[in-house]
């Protein structure tokens, strides 16, 4: 099982500065280089995760969701055919609220809260009542078994979280510490699919726009980070990001932040291969006025 992260004392503001980010990214890259040397000659494409959540597994992600070379496809009867594209597992980052770190000396674990299992994650739940504003976005994810012909992983659970339109994380960032929106758990259906209703995330300084997720073998085990079998991040298409940030209210800071980063230069996605980065990017369609719909197929070494 992964050991608890070392970042136990978080600052009030969610961004601890460029120097801290550079140090963390350097540590990530060094660990990946070591893993790469250990696995030289293997057919697997593995880029180790960042520091605290390494499990030695390989994440498999494809954004196509259909039948094509190099991707798996799920049919309506729960069967699946094809192969999957291997990409790297990634760090959970400093704001997971999965029991792996603390805020103000208290363990933060939204997974143990009643109400976290939900499709619409735009509102807070429990004792909180906030609503995350932003461009409506529906995200459909398909979980496949990369060790068994990309069969749908019915009954597996996925925990998903991301920042607000102005780059803050609920439960951690000072302005939204009393909220728990933009976090939720879903259980995969017979086709391995889950759907989240959320808002389009903003772009904060130092990172390319992204969404975090963790995979658990069942809902009953999706209560603590030690039970997860995969951690990774979803990248968002740059053209869609540009359209949303320049055309929707509330995203003004994201315009300049996006101009200073690309998926290639990002400290998390940047040291993956071009094929891996492409496979980790959700396919999206829609408009600022009508909202967006995104899809991604995620293969899990179950």
C-alpha positions in Angstrom: 0.0 0.0 0.0 1.2 3.6 -0.6 2.6 5.5 2.4 0.9 8.6 3.6 2.0 11.8 1.8 4.5 14.0 3.5 2.7 17.3 2.7 0.8 17.4 6.1 0.9 21.2 6.6 -0.8 23.0 3.8 -0.7 26.8 3.5 -4.0 28.8 3.5 -3.6 29.6 -0.1 -3.7 26.6 -2.5 -0.6 27.7 -4.4 2.6 27.4 -2.3 4.7 29.1 -4.9 6.7 28.3 -8.1 9.8 27.1 -6.2 7.8 24.5 -4.3 6.2 23.3 -7.6 9.6 23.0 -9.3 10.9 21.0 -6.4 8.0 18.6 -6.5 8.2 18.3 -10.3 11.9 17.5 -10.1 11.2 14.8 -7.5 8.6 13.3 -9.8 10.9 13.3 -12.8 13.7 11.7 -10.8 11.5 8.9 -9.6 10.3 8.3 -13.2 13.8 8.1 -14.5 14.7 5.5 -11.9 11.6 3.4 -12.7 12.4 3.7 -16.4 15.9 2.3 -15.9 14.5 -0.6 -13.8 11.9 -1.5 -16.5 14.2 -1.1 -19.5 13.3 -3.6 -22.2 9.8 -4.1 -20.9 6.9 -3.7 -23.3 5.0 -1.6 -20.7 5.1 2.2 -21.0 5.4 3.2 -17.4 6.0 6.6 -15.9 6.0 6.3 -12.1 3.7 8.5 -10.0 4.8 11.4 -7.9 6.3 10.4 -4.6 3.6 9.3 -2.2 1.1 7.3 -4.2 3.3 5.0 -6.2 1.8 1.5 -6.7 4.0 0.3 -9.5 0.9 -0.3 -11.7 0.3 0.9 -15.2 -2.6 3.1 -16.1 -4.3 2.6 -19.4 -6.3 5.5 -20.8 -7.9 6.1 -24.2 -9.9 9.2 -25.2 -11.7 7.6 -28.2 -14.2 5.3 -26.5 -14.8 3.7 -29.8 -13.4 0.9 -32.0 -10.0 2.0 -33.4 -6.5 0.9 -33.5 -4.9 1.1 -30.1 -8.1 1.7 -28.1 -10.7 -0.5 -26.4 -14.4 -0.3 -27.1 -17.3 -1.2 -24.9 -20.5 -2.6 -26.4 -24.0 -2.2 -25.0 -24.1 -5.8 -23.7 -21.2 -5.2 -21.3 -18.6 -6.9 -23.5 -15.5 -5.2 -24.8 -13.0 -5.8 -27.6 -9.7 -4.3 -28.7 -6.5 -3.2 -27.0 -5.7 -0.3 -24.8 -3.0 2.5 -24.8 -0.7 2.4 -21.8 0.1 5.7 -20.1 1.5 6.8 -16.8 -0.1 6.8 -13.4 0.1 10.3 -11.9 0.3 12.0 -8.5 -2.9 12.8 -6.6 -1.5 16.3 -5.8 -1.8 18.1 -2.5 -5.6 18.5 -2.4 -7.2 15.0 -2.6 -9.2 14.8 0.6 -8.9 11.0 0.5 -7.5 10.6 4.0 -3.9 11.0 3.0 -3.2 14.4 4.4 -4.4 17.1 6.8 -5.8 20.6 6.8 -5.2 22.7 10.0 -4.1 19.6 11.8 -7.2 17.5 10.9 -7.3 14.6 8.5 -9.2 15.6 5.3 -11.3 12.7 3.9 -14.4 13.5 2.0 -14.7 9.8 1.0 -16.0 9.0 4.5 -18.8 11.6 4.3 -22.4 10.6 3.6 -23.5 12.1 0.3 -20.2 11.9 -1.5 -21.6 9.2 -3.9 -23.4 11.4 -6.5 -23.4 12.3 -10.1 -23.8 16.1 -9.9 -20.8 17.5 -8.0 -21.5 21.2 -8.6 -23.0 21.7 -5.2 -21.7 21.0 -1.7 -23.4 18.5 0.5 -23.8 17.6 4.1 -23.6 20.8 6.2 -22.3 22.9 3.3 -24.6 24.6 0.8 -22.3 26.3 -1.7 -22.6 26.0 -5.5 -19.6 26.0 -7.9 -20.2 28.5 -10.7 -18.9 27.9 -14.2 -19.6 26.5 -17.6 -21.7 23.3 -17.2 -19.8 20.2 -18.2 -20.9 16.5 -18.4 -18.0 14.0 -18.2 -18.6 10.4 -19.1 -15.9 7.9 -18.2 -15.6 4.3 -19.2 -13.5 2.0 -17.0 -12.0 -1.1 -18.7 -9.8 -4.0 -17.4 -6.5 -3.7 -19.2 -5.5 -7.1 -17.9 -8.6 -8.9 -19.4 -9.3 -7.8 -23.0 -10.6 -4.4 -21.9 -13.7 -5.8 -20.3 -15.9 -3.3 -18.5 -15.2 -2.9 -14.8 -18.7 -3.0 -13.5 -19.0 -2.2 -9.8 -15.6 -0.4 -9.6 -15.7 3.1 -8.1 -14.1 6.3 -9.2 -13.5 9.3 -7.1 -13.2 12.5 -9.1 -12.2 16.1 -8.0 -11.0 19.3 -9.6 -10.6 23.0 -8.9 -13.1 25.8 -9.3 -13.2 28.2 -12.3 -10.8 30.5 -10.4 -8.4 27.7 -9.5 -9.3 26.9 -5.9 -9.9 23.5 -4.3 -12.7 23.0 -1.9 -11.8 21.9 1.7 -8.2 23.3 1.1 -8.2 26.8 -0.4 -9.0 29.5 2.2 -11.9 31.0 0.1 -13.7 27.6 -0.2 -12.4 25.7 2.8 -16.0 25.3 4.2 -17.3 23.8 0.9 -16.9 20.3 -0.5 -18.2 20.8 -4.0 -16.4 19.5 -7.2 -15.8 16.2 -5.5 -17.8 13.0 -5.9 -17.8 9.2 -6.2 -19.6 7.1 -8.8 -19.9 3.4 -9.3 -19.4 1.9 -12.8 -22.5 0.3 -14.5 -22.6 -2.9 -16.5 -20.7 -1.1 -19.3 -18.1 0.3 -17.0 -19.5 3.8 -17.3 -20.0 6.7 -14.9 -21.2 10.2 -15.6 -20.5 13.4 -13.7 -22.2 16.7 -14.0 -19.7 19.4 -13.1 -18.3 22.8 -14.3 -15.3 23.4 -16.6 -12.2 23.8 -14.3 -10.1 26.9 -14.4 -6.4 27.0 -15.1 -4.2 28.1 -12.2 -0.6 29.2 -12.2 1.9 26.5 -12.9 -0.4 23.7 -14.1 -2.1 22.8 -17.3 -5.9 22.4 -16.9 -6.7 19.0 -15.5 -9.1 16.8 -13.4 -8.0 14.3 -10.8 -9.3 10.8 -10.2 -8.7 7.7 -8.2 -10.0 4.2 -9.0 -11.2 1.7 -6.3 -12.2 -1.9 -6.7 -15.6 -1.4 -5.1 -17.7 1.3 -3.5 -17.2 -0.2 -0.1 -13.4 0.2 -0.5 -13.7 3.8 -1.7 -13.4 5.3 1.7 -9.6 5.7 2.2 -6.7 6.3 -0.1 -4.9 3.1 0.9 -7.5 1.1 -1.0 -7.1 2.8 -4.4 -5.6 0.8 -7.3 -5.0 3.7 -9.7 -4.4 7.5 -9.5 -4.2 9.7 -12.5 -5.3 13.0 -14.1 -7.3 14.0 -17.1 -6.1 16.8 -19.4 -8.5 19.1 -21.1 -8.3 20.0 -24.8 -6.4 23.3 -25.2 -8.8 24.7 -27.9 -11.8 24.2 -25.7 -9.9 25.7 -22.7 -9.1 28.8 -24.7 -12.7 29.1 -25.8 -14.1 28.7 -22.3 -11.6 31.0 -20.6 -12.0 33.8 -23.1 -15.8 33.5 -23.6 -17.2 32.7 -20.2 -17.5 35.0 -17.1 -15.4 34.1 -14.1 -12.4 32.6 -15.9 -10.4 35.8 -16.5 -7.3 34.7 -14.6 -7.3 31.4 -16.5 -6.6 33.3 -19.8 -3.1 34.5 -18.7 -2.3 31.3 -16.8 -3.0 29.1 -19.8 -0.9 31.3 -22.0 2.1 30.4 -19.8 1.8 26.6 -19.9 1.2 23.8 -22.4 0.5 20.2 -21.9 4.1 19.5 -23.1 5.6 21.9 -20.6 3.4 20.9 -17.7 5.3 19.4 -14.8 2.9 16.4 -14.5 1.9 15.6 -18.1 5.1 16.9 -19.7 7.4 13.9 -19.3 4.9 11.4 -20.7 5.1 10.5 -24.4 3.1 12.4 -27.0 0.8 9.4 -27.4 0.3 9.2 -23.7 -0.6 12.9 -23.4 -3.0 12.5 -26.3 -4.6 9.4 -24.7 -5.0 11.3 -21.3 -6.9 14.2 -23.0 -10.7 14.0 -22.9 -12.6 14.3 -26.1 -15.0 17.3 -25.7 -17.7 19.0 -27.7 -20.2 21.8 -27.0 -20.2 25.6 -26.5 -20.0 28.1 -23.8 -23.7 28.9 -24.1 -24.9 25.3 -24.1 -22.2 23.6 -22.0 -19.7 20.9 -22.8 -19.7 17.1 -22.9 -16.5 15.1 -22.5 -15.6 11.4 -22.8 -12.6 9.4 -21.8 -12.0 5.6 -21.6 -9.8 4.5 -18.7 -8.2 1.1 -18.7 -7.3 -0.2 -15.2 -4.8 -3.1 -14.5 -7.5 -4.8 -12.3 
